[in-house]
Amino acid sequence: MAADALFRPFTHKSLKLKNRIVMAPMTRSFSPGGVPTPEVAAYYRRRAEAEVGLILSEGTVVARPSAKNDPNVPDFHGEQALAGWKRVIDEVHAAGGVMAPQLWHVGSARNPMTTWVAPPPVDSPSGFSSPGKKFTEPMTEEAIADTIAAFGRAAADARRLGFDAVELHGAHGYLIDQFFWEGTNQRTDAFGGATLAERSRFAAEVVKSVRAAVGPEMVVILRLSQWKQQDFKVRLAETPKEMEAWLTPLVEAGTDILHCSQRRFWEPEFEGSDLNFAGWAKKLTGKPTITVGSVGLSGEFIASFGGESSKPASLDNLLHRLERDEFDLVAVGRALLADAQWARKVREGRNHELYDFKKEALASLA
Ligand SMILES: Cc1cc2nc3c(=O)[nH]c(=O)nc-3n(C[C@H](O)[C@H](O)[C@H](O)COP(=O)(O)O)c2cc1C
């Protein structure tokens, strides 16, 4: 099946993309002391040169002491780190690319790959690392206000440096998602509550802060997931109605594009329809959406951390869904990590030249 649907242009507000392919945000931990190196810039530039429509950076953290859980994750604050990011966006633009940083705060999610511990305080809604595991104090109101402001400052810096959009990491059990999830948010103030709509308040305030910082035209993308790294089976919204109650305040706060993270994009979100998460989010909010999860690969990404290889897989199911506009954009993770040329090869029909994804690809910035 020809991949034409992937190569239609896409425009939303000031964001103009030559195709529908988005590089998924992928932590690489190649920024010593939080400063992106020239090698990091070259890694993104290679994807821009090879026709990726929109590059989302790896998660890059806002200015809170414990926003990251690995010293080699890049910061998005401080003179040196921002100078590193300026080099990244300038090189991506010189290659004709378009890019957004993914602004991140890990909250209480620790990193099993390192023994490094961030300076206190740990920021989390109720001091839980996962449901039932309380290990520290809840965030104070001051800490919450400072964190919301830190996202706004980072977004203002993204705009000043020349990035084309910003993405907020509200998925996978990190800080913003810890507020959504009742298992980790047991607050009784305005940032907690029995309903998902109430627990969306923190995310909505972050989006408002970012919107105020970037102005009306710059696109704000919000990444969300039902699943958590602490529990792959958990779901925030069990019905379309609950999903609508979750997403509506986030859109009203100023989100332009919803990035709907699944581990396998073809899995239906609710019984009785084959629409996936991005399909439902688009239907319920009317906003453009990004799908993601095992695009072009046989196996999903969590298993790949454990060493499982994935082989190139057919794009037909994805293309059918894209043709019927179930969603607007398609994020590709490991396939683009392993092969900077992935988008170009797909456009030219060179599918036999696509690579397997092997764990070894994580070891370098190829
Ligand atoms: C090495 C690696 C690092 C990742 N880091 C992030 C991250 O920083 N932020 C994020 O939202 N998702 C992250 N993810 C998830 C990816 O963005 C994507 O959702 C996932 O890999 C599924 O897409 P794929 O099957 O095409 O790889 C990461 C995935 C991988 C493989």
The ligand as an SDF file (V2000), in Angstrom:
LIG
                    3D

 31 33  0  0  0  0  0  0  0  0999 V2000
   14.5170    5.0820   24.5240 C   0  0  0  0  0  0  0  0  0  0  0  0
   13.1290    5.6500   24.7380 C   0  0  0  0  0  0  0  0  0  0  0  0
   12.9870    6.7920   25.4890 C   0  0  0  0  0  0  0  0  0  0  0  0
   11.7130    7.3490   25.6850 C   0  0  0  0  0  0  0  0  0  0  0  0
   11.5840    8.5480   26.3390 N   0  0  0  0  0  0  0  0  0  0  0  0
   10.3990    9.2040   26.3560 C   0  0  0  0  0  0  0  0  0  0  0  0
   10.2940   10.5440   26.8220 C   0  0  0  0  0  0  0  0  0  0  0  0
   11.2860   11.1890   27.2040 O   0  0  0  0  0  0  0  0  0  0  0  0
    9.0670   11.1080   26.8140 N   0  0  0  0  0  0  0  0  0  0  0  0
    7.9540   10.4530   26.3830 C   0  0  0  0  0  0  0  0  0  0  0  0
    6.8530   11.0210   26.3980 O   0  0  0  0  0  0  0  0  0  0  0  0
    8.0360    9.1910   25.9100 N   0  0  0  0  0  0  0  0  0  0  0  0
    9.2240    8.5660   25.8490 C   0  0  0  0  0  0  0  0  0  0  0  0
    9.3190    7.3110   25.2820 N   0  0  0  0  0  0  0  0  0  0  0  0
    8.1330    6.7160   24.6420 C   0  0  0  0  0  0  0  0  0  0  0  0
    8.1070    7.0580   23.1450 C   0  0  0  0  0  0  0  0  0  0  0  0
    7.8840    8.4420   22.9350 O   0  0  0  0  0  0  0  0  0  0  0  0
    7.0120    6.2840   22.4090 C   0  0  0  0  0  0  0  0  0  0  0  0
    5.7650    6.6270   22.9300 O   0  0  0  0  0  0  0  0  0  0  0  0
    7.2190    4.7820   22.5140 C   0  0  0  0  0  0  0  0  0  0  0  0
    8.5630    4.4350   22.2150 O   0  0  0  0  0  0  0  0  0  0  0  0
    6.2910    4.0380   21.5600 C   0  0  0  0  0  0  0  0  0  0  0  0
    6.6230    4.3460   20.2300 O   0  0  0  0  0  0  0  0  0  0  0  0
    7.4250    3.2650   19.3200 P   0  0  0  0  0  0  0  0  0  0  0  0
    6.6880    1.9790   19.4990 O   0  0  0  0  0  0  0  0  0  0  0  0
    7.3230    3.8360   17.9300 O   0  0  0  0  0  0  0  0  0  0  0  0
    8.8220    3.1860   19.8400 O   0  0  0  0  0  0  0  0  0  0  0  0
   10.5700    6.7200   25.1150 C   0  0  0  0  0  0  0  0  0  0  0  0
   10.7400    5.5490   24.3800 C   0  0  0  0  0  0  0  0  0  0  0  0
   11.9930    5.0220   24.1630 C   0  0  0  0  0  0  0  0  0  0  0  0
   12.1420    3.7820   23.3010 C   0  0  0  0  0  0  0  0  0  0  0  0
  1  2  1  0
  2  3  1  0
  2 30  2  0
  3  4  2  0
  4  5  1  0
  4 28  1  0
  5  6  2  0
  6  7  1  0
  6 13  1  0
  7  8  2  0
  7  9  1  0
  9 10  1  0
 10 11  2  0
 10 12  1  0
 12 13  2  0
 13 14  1  0
 14 15  1  0
 14 28  1  0
 15 16  1  0
 16 17  1  0
 16 18  1  0
 18 19  1  0
 18 20  1  0
 20 21  1  0
 20 22  1  0
 22 23  1  0
 23 24  1  0
 24 25  2  0
 24 26  1  0
 24 27  1  0
 28 29  2  0
 29 30  1  0
 30 31  1  0
M  END
$$$$
